[in-house]
Amino acid sequence: MPQIGFGVFRIPDDQTERVVLEAIESGYRSIDTASLYGNEVGVGRAIAACGLPREELFVTTKLWNDDQGRERASAAFESSVNRLGLDHVDLYLIHWPKPSRDLYVQTWQALEKLYADGRVRAIGVSNFQMTHLDRIIAQTDVTPAVNQIELHPSLQQEHLRRYDHEHGITTVAWSPLGQAESIKDPVIGAIARRHDRTPAQVILRWHLQLGNVVIPKTTHAARMRENLGILDFTLDDEDLAAILGLESGRRLGPDPDERDTGPRKGFASSSGRWTESSN
């Protein structure tokens, strides 16, 4: 899995093919979507049109809350790959634990079968806390390969990142730039000026040095290229300490520990299936 991927959250399906093609042309080889986003069809069209061999692309999609449970999860996966126009995906995630339904363990068992059958190259989770991961690890056979969580300078998730590392789970950061709020922070701005970089590049470089995978989203080709241009500089200890000081514990999305975590009022897709805070 490339350490820098491209996310398509909140990109309308009728724009997704163009945007993903631009991302692939810019150098991205990892695309992150979800059934909830309503744009798997657009992602699939871009993959078909890009001209690259399938094995050069790493495709992630996710199972939504309403499709948890063994049978529904299996059917939802088939719907996702059909929309994508693929026979397999590289990574399939449970989007949220949704503890009020208490279905995520049996849902995980459905994903284990998809993995055993070769329909997915890896399986993982998104927005899972340590208590949720403990149950998965104790009650099933396969440890998640990935935990995709909200992670940015204001919410650094040190304990959860350490847990993931100790269990061989890769941490993927969604909203890695803090929905652009972190870009405006004067501490980030000062580090950016010192390195002659943009604030976004500083934050993405910080993620890489922590060992996180990042999936920034933009619809602008220039910013796509900018976000990839973070491999030729390094943040020093002073920089890292300054960013550590930005931790506030402030979430921009729902709290996975809340039993009724799910869509909230906000930006809705054309299908009305998802909201701004649901990533």
C-alpha positions in Angstrom: 0.0 0.0 0.0 1.6 3.3 -1.0 2.1 5.6 2.0 0.5 8.5 0.1 -2.9 7.8 -1.4 -5.8 9.8 -2.9 -9.2 10.2 -1.1 -12.4 10.9 -2.9 -14.7 11.7 0.0 -17.3 14.4 -1.0 -16.4 14.3 -4.7 -19.7 13.9 -6.6 -19.8 10.8 -8.8 -20.1 12.8 -12.1 -16.8 14.5 -11.3 -15.0 11.6 -9.8 -13.7 10.0 -13.1 -12.0 13.3 -14.1 -10.5 13.9 -10.7 -9.2 10.4 -10.2 -7.7 10.4 -13.7 -5.9 13.6 -12.9 -4.7 12.1 -9.6 -3.4 9.0 -11.4 -1.7 11.2 -14.0 -0.1 13.2 -11.2 1.4 10.0 -9.8 -1.0 8.6 -7.3 -1.4 4.8 -7.3 -3.7 4.4 -4.3 -7.3 5.4 -4.5 -9.6 5.4 -1.4 -13.4 5.3 -1.8 -16.4 3.9 0.0 -19.9 2.7 -0.7 -21.2 5.6 1.4 -19.5 8.2 -0.9 -21.7 7.3 -3.8 -18.8 7.6 -6.3 -17.5 4.0 -6.7 -18.8 4.1 -10.3 -16.7 7.1 -11.1 -13.6 5.6 -9.5 -14.1 2.5 -11.6 -14.4 4.4 -14.8 -11.2 6.2 -14.1 -9.4 2.9 -13.4 -10.7 1.5 -16.7 -9.7 4.6 -18.6 -6.3 5.3 -17.1 -4.4 2.8 -19.2 -2.4 1.4 -16.3 -2.3 -2.4 -15.5 -4.7 -3.2 -12.7 -1.8 -4.5 -10.5 -0.2 -1.0 -10.5 -3.2 0.5 -8.6 -4.2 -0.1 -5.0 -8.0 0.3 -4.6 -9.7 0.6 -1.2 -13.4 0.7 -0.5 -15.5 0.4 2.6 -18.6 -1.3 4.0 -21.3 1.1 5.3 -23.1 0.7 8.7 -26.4 -0.4 7.2 -24.7 -3.4 5.5 -23.1 -5.0 8.6 -23.8 -8.6 9.4 -22.5 -11.7 7.6 -25.0 -12.0 4.7 -25.5 -8.3 4.1 -21.7 -7.6 4.2 -21.1 -10.2 1.5 -23.8 -8.8 -0.7 -22.6 -5.2 -0.1 -19.1 -6.3 -1.2 -20.4 -7.7 -4.5 -22.3 -4.4 -5.1 -19.2 -2.4 -4.5 -17.0 -4.4 -6.9 -19.7 -4.3 -9.5 -19.9 -0.5 -9.2 -16.1 -0.4 -9.5 -16.1 -2.7 -12.4 -13.4 -4.9 -10.7 -13.2 -8.5 -9.7 -11.3 -7.7 -6.5 -10.2 -4.8 -4.4 -6.9 -4.4 -2.6 -8.3 -3.4 0.7 -11.8 -3.7 2.1 -12.7 -1.9 5.4 -15.6 -1.9 7.9 -16.3 1.8 7.8 -17.4 2.3 11.5 -17.7 -0.1 14.4 -21.3 1.0 15.1 -21.3 -0.6 18.6 -25.0 0.0 19.2 -25.7 -2.7 16.6 -23.0 -5.1 17.9 -22.5 -6.7 14.5 -18.9 -5.8 13.7 -17.5 -9.1 14.8 -19.7 -11.2 12.6 -19.2 -8.6 9.8 -15.5 -9.1 10.2 -16.0 -12.8 9.8 -17.6 -12.1 6.5 -14.6 -10.1 5.5 -12.3 -13.0 6.5 -14.1 -15.2 4.1 -13.7 -12.7 1.3 -10.0 -12.6 2.1 -9.7 -16.4 2.2 -11.5 -16.6 -1.2 -9.1 -14.1 -2.8 -11.7 -11.5 -3.4 -9.7 -8.9 -1.4 -5.9 -8.7 -0.9 -6.3 -7.3 2.6 -9.0 -6.5 5.1 -9.2 -3.8 7.7 -11.3 -1.4 9.7 -12.0 2.3 9.9 -12.7 4.4 13.0 -12.1 1.4 15.4 -11.0 2.1 18.9 -8.8 -0.2 21.0 -11.8 -1.9 22.7 -13.3 -2.7 19.2 -10.0 -4.0 18.0 -9.5 -6.2 21.1 -12.8 -8.0 20.3 -11.9 -8.5 16.7 -8.4 -9.9 17.6 -9.7 -12.1 20.4 -12.8 -13.6 18.6 -11.6 -14.0 15.0 -8.7 -15.4 13.1 -7.3 -12.4 11.1 -5.9 -9.2 12.6 -6.9 -6.1 10.7 -4.2 -5.0 8.3 -5.3 -1.4 8.5 -7.1 1.0 10.9 -8.2 4.2 9.2 -8.9 6.9 11.7 -9.3 10.7 12.0 -5.8 11.9 12.6 -4.3 15.4 12.2 -2.2 17.8 14.4 -5.2 18.6 16.6 -6.0 14.9 17.1 -2.8 12.9 17.1 -4.2 9.6 18.5 -0.9 8.6 20.1 -2.2 5.7 22.2 -4.2 4.3 19.3 -1.3 4.6 16.9 0.9 2.8 19.4 -1.7 0.0 19.8 -1.9 -0.3 16.0 1.9 -0.6 15.8 2.1 -3.2 18.5 -0.4 -5.3 16.7 1.0 -5.0 13.2 -1.8 -2.8 12.1 -1.1 0.1 9.7 -2.6 3.4 10.7 -4.2 5.4 7.9 -5.1 9.0 8.6 -8.3 10.4 7.2 -8.7 14.2 7.3 -4.9 14.3 7.5 -5.0 18.1 7.1 -7.7 18.6 9.7 -10.2 19.7 7.0 -7.7 22.5 6.2 -7.9 24.0 9.8 -4.4 22.8 10.6 -3.0 24.5 7.5 -4.0 27.9 9.1 -2.1 27.3 12.3 0.7 29.8 12.8 3.0 27.0 14.2 2.6 25.1 11.0 3.1 28.3 9.0 6.4 29.0 10.7 7.7 25.5 10.0 6.6 25.8 6.4 8.5 29.1 5.9 11.6 27.6 7.5 11.6 24.7 5.0 10.3 26.7 2.1 7.3 24.4 1.8 3.5 24.8 2.0 1.7 24.2 5.3 0.0 21.2 3.7 3.3 19.7 2.7 4.6 20.1 6.3 1.6 18.3 7.8 1.7 15.5 5.3 5.5 15.1 5.9 4.8 14.9 9.6 2.4 12.1 9.0 4.9 10.2 7.0 7.6 10.6 9.6 5.1 9.2 12.2 4.7 6.2 10.0 1.1 7.0 9.0 -0.4 6.4 5.6 -2.2 9.5 4.3 -5.1 9.9 1.9 -5.4 13.7 1.2 -8.2 14.9 -1.1 -8.2 17.7 -3.5 -9.9 18.4 -6.8 -7.1 20.6 -8.1 -4.3 19.1 -10.1 -1.7 21.5 -8.8 -2.5 20.6 -5.2 -2.4 16.9 -6.1 1.2 17.3 -7.3 2.0 19.5 -4.3 0.8 16.9 -1.9 3.0 14.3 -3.5 6.1 16.5 -3.3 7.0 15.7 0.3 9.7 13.1 -0.1 12.7 15.4 -0.5 12.8 17.2 2.9 12.7 16.1 6.6 11.2 17.7 9.7 13.7 17.9 12.5 13.2 17.2 16.2 12.3 20.9 16.9 9.6 20.8 14.2 8.1 17.5 15.5 8.0 18.9 19.1 6.2 22.0 17.9 3.6 20.0 16.1 3.2 17.7 19.1 2.2 20.8 21.0 -0.8 21.3 18.8 -2.6 18.3 20.2 -5.9 19.4 21.6 -8.0 16.2 21.3 -10.5 18.0 19.1 -12.4 15.8 16.8 -13.9 17.0 13.5 -15.9 13.9 13.0 -18.0 11.6 15.2 -16.6 9.9 18.2 -16.4 6.1 17.5 -16.9 5.4 21.2 -20.4 6.8 21.0 -22.7 3.9 20.7 -24.9 5.5 18.1 -22.1 6.9 15.8 -23.4 7.4 12.3 -24.3 10.1 9.8 -24.9 13.6 11.2 -26.5 16.6 9.7 -24.3 18.3 7.3 -23.2 18.1 3.7 -25.3 15.4 2.0 -24.5 13.7 -1.3 -27.0 13.8 -4.2 -28.3 10.4 -2.9 -28.7 11.8 0.6 -26.7 8.8 2.0 -23.9 10.5 3.7 -22.9 13.7 5.5 -19.9 16.0 6.0 -18.9 14.4 9.3 -19.3 10.8 8.2 -15.9 10.1 6.5 
